[in-house]
């Protein structure tokens, strides 16, 4: 079970990721071998999560889709002390509330929202679970990139929504923004792409292929490191990020 952390994440900081999958057991095998994660199943009252751990600390979760029509996808959650208030701000700024803030027993309160272009992201108001126990290292969350069509509008929306996390005096942003067309076909919908840290991007691609995943975009250089975009063996997209030595956190 994931525990609360002494230092909670500030509002607008990516604090958790989960994957909605049809076959959680297959997901455990894939990500367990790819990243060295171990798993702990949660009781059904906590949503049927399989908590992923690395070196004993929570790093992500796999959750069984309750409806086959739902997308197979990784979702990034941003921390907030008040999910209701932040969801209202998303709505007021032109976004949508997909799933209203809902308590997950004593773990916290979650919501799913979109920005004005439709990119989906989560909000997490912590209870007993405040988020990542490990991040910014190999096999854990290291970055989230928003791929937008209207980058100027995206900049304005997120700068207002998460101003302190992006521009505050102690800000160390864990997410950035790029144009969809920089990496994907123009018809790709705007979306967040979760990045996991790796030591050698090319080497890990071989493991992705062997485990039944596929490569969407071969390695390319970014301002924050060398990135490849892949899907798992059920179609959930994510990125592998090999940071340059001088930009490691």
C-alpha positions as CSV (number, residue, x, y, z in Angstrom):
1,X,0.0,0.0,0.0
2,X,1.2,3.5,-0.8
3,X,1.9,5.7,2.2
4,X,1.6,9.4,2.7
5,X,4.9,11.3,2.3
6,X,6.2,13.9,4.8
7,X,6.7,16.4,2.0
8,X,3.6,16.6,-0.2
9,X,3.9,17.9,-3.8
10,X,2.9,21.5,-4.4
11,X,-0.1,22.4,-6.6
12,X,0.7,21.9,-10.3
13,X,3.5,19.4,-9.8
14,X,3.1,16.0,-11.5
15,X,2.7,13.6,-8.5
16,X,1.4,10.3,-9.9
17,X,0.7,8.3,-13.0
18,X,-1.5,5.3,-13.7
19,X,-2.3,3.1,-16.7
20,X,-5.8,2.0,-17.7
21,X,-5.4,-1.5,-19.1
22,X,-7.6,-4.4,-20.1
23,X,-5.3,-7.0,-18.7
24,X,-3.5,-5.9,-15.6
25,X,-1.6,-9.2,-15.2
26,X,-0.1,-8.8,-18.7
27,X,0.8,-5.2,-17.7
28,X,2.6,-6.4,-14.6
29,X,4.7,-8.8,-16.7
30,X,5.5,-6.1,-19.3
31,X,6.4,-3.3,-16.9
32,X,7.9,-5.6,-14.3
33,X,10.5,-6.8,-16.8
34,X,11.0,-3.4,-18.5
35,X,11.5,-1.3,-15.4
36,X,12.1,-3.8,-12.6
37,X,8.8,-2.9,-10.9
38,X,7.2,-5.2,-8.3
39,X,3.5,-5.1,-7.7
40,X,1.1,-5.1,-4.8
41,X,-2.6,-5.6,-5.4
42,X,-5.0,-3.3,-3.6
43,X,-8.4,-4.4,-2.3
44,X,-11.4,-3.7,-4.6
45,X,-12.6,-0.8,-2.3
46,X,-9.5,1.1,-3.5
47,X,-10.4,0.7,-7.1
48,X,-8.6,-2.6,-7.9
49,X,-5.2,-0.9,-8.4
50,X,-2.0,-2.8,-8.8
51,X,0.6,-0.6,-7.1
52,X,4.0,-0.6,-8.9
53,X,7.0,-0.3,-6.6
54,X,10.7,0.2,-7.2
55,X,13.0,-0.4,-4.3
56,X,10.0,-0.7,-2.1
57,X,8.6,2.8,-3.0
58,X,5.4,3.5,-5.0
59,X,6.1,4.8,-8.6
60,X,3.0,4.1,-10.6
61,X,-0.2,2.0,-10.7
62,X,-1.9,-0.2,-13.2
63,X,-5.7,-0.3,-13.1
64,X,-8.2,-2.5,-14.9
65,X,-10.5,-0.8,-17.3
66,X,-14.1,-1.1,-16.2
67,X,-15.3,-0.5,-19.8
68,X,-13.6,-1.9,-22.9
69,X,-14.5,1.3,-24.7
70,X,-12.2,3.4,-22.5
71,X,-8.8,4.2,-23.9
72,X,-5.7,2.2,-23.0
73,X,-3.6,5.1,-21.8
74,X,-1.2,6.4,-19.2
75,X,-2.5,9.4,-17.3
76,X,-0.5,12.0,-15.4
77,X,-1.9,13.5,-12.2
78,X,-1.1,17.0,-10.9
79,X,-1.1,17.7,-7.2
80,X,-3.6,20.1,-5.6
81,X,-4.7,20.8,-2.1
82,X,-8.3,21.3,-3.3
83,X,-9.5,19.2,-6.3
84,X,-12.9,20.8,-6.4
85,X,-11.5,24.3,-6.6
86,X,-8.9,23.4,-9.2
87,X,-11.5,21.6,-11.3
88,X,-13.7,24.8,-11.2
89,X,-10.7,26.8,-12.4
90,X,-10.1,24.3,-15.3
91,X,-13.8,24.8,-16.3
92,X,-13.6,28.5,-16.0
93,X,-10.5,28.6,-18.2
94,X,-12.2,26.7,-21.0
95,X,-11.3,23.1,-20.1
96,X,-13.7,20.3,-19.3
97,X,-14.3,18.2,-16.2
98,X,-14.5,14.5,-17.4
99,X,-14.8,12.9,-14.0
100,X,-15.8,15.1,-11.1
101,X,-13.5,15.0,-8.0
102,X,-14.2,11.6,-6.3
103,X,-12.7,10.3,-3.1
104,X,-10.7,7.1,-3.3
105,X,-11.4,5.9,0.2
106,X,-8.8,7.5,2.5
107,X,-6.1,7.6,-0.2
108,X,-7.2,11.0,-1.6
109,X,-9.5,12.6,-4.2
110,X,-9.1,12.2,-7.9
111,X,-10.5,14.0,-10.9
112,X,-10.0,13.8,-14.7
113,X,-10.1,17.0,-16.7
114,X,-9.1,18.4,-20.1
115,X,-7.5,21.6,-21.3
116,X,-9.3,23.6,-23.9
117,X,-7.9,21.5,-26.7
118,X,-9.0,18.2,-25.1
119,X,-5.7,16.9,-23.6
120,X,-6.7,14.8,-20.6
121,X,-4.9,15.0,-17.3
122,X,-5.7,14.1,-13.7
123,X,-5.9,16.1,-10.5
124,X,-4.9,14.5,-7.2
125,X,-5.8,15.9,-3.7
126,X,-3.8,13.7,-1.3
127,X,-5.1,11.9,1.6
128,X,-3.0,9.0,2.8
129,X,-1.3,8.7,-0.6
130,X,0.5,11.9,-1.7
131,X,2.2,10.5,-4.8
132,X,5.5,9.2,-6.0
133,X,7.8,7.7,-3.5
134,X,10.6,7.7,-6.1
135,X,10.9,9.9,-9.2
136,X,13.6,11.5,-11.4
137,X,15.6,8.2,-11.7
138,X,15.8,5.1,-13.9
139,X,12.6,3.2,-14.0
140,X,10.5,6.0,-12.6
141,X,8.5,9.1,-13.8
142,X,10.9,11.8,-15.0
143,X,8.9,14.1,-17.3
144,X,5.5,14.7,-18.9
145,X,5.3,16.5,-22.3
146,X,2.1,18.1,-23.5
147,X,1.7,17.8,-27.3
148,X,-0.6,20.7,-28.3
149,X,-1.9,22.1,-31.5
150,X,-2.3,25.7,-30.4
151,X,0.9,26.1,-28.3
152,X,0.2,29.8,-27.5
153,X,-3.2,29.0,-26.0
154,X,-1.7,26.0,-24.1
155,X,1.0,28.2,-22.7
156,X,-1.6,30.7,-21.4
157,X,-3.8,28.0,-20.0
158,X,-1.2,26.2,-18.0
159,X,0.7,29.3,-17.0
160,X,-2.4,30.5,-15.3
161,X,-3.5,27.1,-13.9
162,X,-0.1,26.1,-12.5
163,X,1.8,29.4,-12.2
164,X,3.7,28.7,-9.1
165,X,4.8,25.2,-10.2
166,X,6.1,26.6,-13.5
167,X,7.3,30.0,-12.6
168,X,7.5,30.3,-8.8
169,X,10.7,31.0,-6.9
170,X,11.3,27.3,-6.2
171,X,9.9,25.9,-9.4
172,X,11.5,22.9,-11.0
173,X,9.0,22.0,-13.7
174,X,8.4,18.4,-14.5
175,X,6.5,19.0,-17.7
176,X,6.8,20.9,-20.9
177,X,5.0,21.7,-24.1
178,X,5.6,20.9,-27.8
179,X,3.6,21.1,-31.0
180,X,1.9,17.8,-31.9
181,X,3.5,18.0,-35.4
182,X,7.0,18.0,-33.9
183,X,6.7,14.2,-33.3
184,X,3.3,12.9,-34.3
185,X,1.1,13.2,-37.4
186,X,-0.9,16.4,-37.6
187,X,-4.2,14.5,-37.0
188,X,-3.0,13.2,-33.6
189,X,-5.2,14.7,-30.8
190,X,-3.5,16.9,-28.2
191,X,-2.3,14.8,-25.3
192,X,0.1,14.4,-22.4
193,X,2.9,11.8,-22.8
194,X,4.4,10.3,-19.6
195,X,8.2,9.8,-19.7
196,X,10.0,7.1,-17.7
197,X,13.8,7.3,-17.1
198,X,16.2,4.9,-18.8
199,X,20.0,4.6,-18.9
200,X,20.2,3.6,-22.5
201,X,17.3,4.4,-24.8
202,X,18.3,2.2,-27.7
203,X,18.9,-0.8,-25.4
204,X,15.5,-0.5,-23.8
205,X,13.8,-0.3,-27.2
206,X,15.0,-3.9,-27.8
207,X,13.3,-5.0,-24.6
208,X,10.1,-3.2,-25.6
209,X,10.0,-5.1,-28.9
210,X,10.8,-8.4,-27.2
211,X,7.9,-7.9,-24.7
212,X,5.4,-7.3,-27.5
213,X,5.4,-3.5,-27.5
214,X,6.2,-1.3,-30.5
215,X,8.1,1.8,-31.4
216,X,6.0,4.9,-32.3
217,X,8.9,7.3,-32.7
218,X,12.6,6.3,-32.7
219,X,15.0,8.2,-30.5
220,X,15.2,11.9,-31.0
221,X,16.9,14.8,-29.2
222,X,15.0,17.3,-27.0
223,X,16.1,20.0,-24.7
224,X,15.6,17.7,-21.7
225,X,17.2,14.6,-23.1
226,X,17.0,11.7,-25.7
227,X,13.5,10.4,-26.1
228,X,11.8,7.5,-27.8
229,X,8.0,7.0,-27.9
230,X,6.7,3.5,-27.6
231,X,3.5,1.5,-26.7
232,X,3.2,-1.4,-24.4
233,X,1.8,-4.8,-25.5
234,X,-1.8,-3.4,-25.0
235,X,-1.4,-0.2,-26.8
236,X,-0.7,2.3,-24.0
237,X,1.8,5.0,-25.2
238,X,4.6,6.3,-23.1
239,X,8.1,7.7,-23.6
240,X,11.6,6.6,-22.6
241,X,13.9,9.4,-21.5
242,X,17.7,9.2,-21.4
243,X,18.8,12.4,-19.7
244,X,22.0,14.0,-20.6
245,X,24.5,13.9,-17.7
246,X,24.5,17.7,-17.2
247,X,20.6,17.9,-17.0
248,X,20.1,15.0,-14.6
249,X,18.2,16.0,-11.5
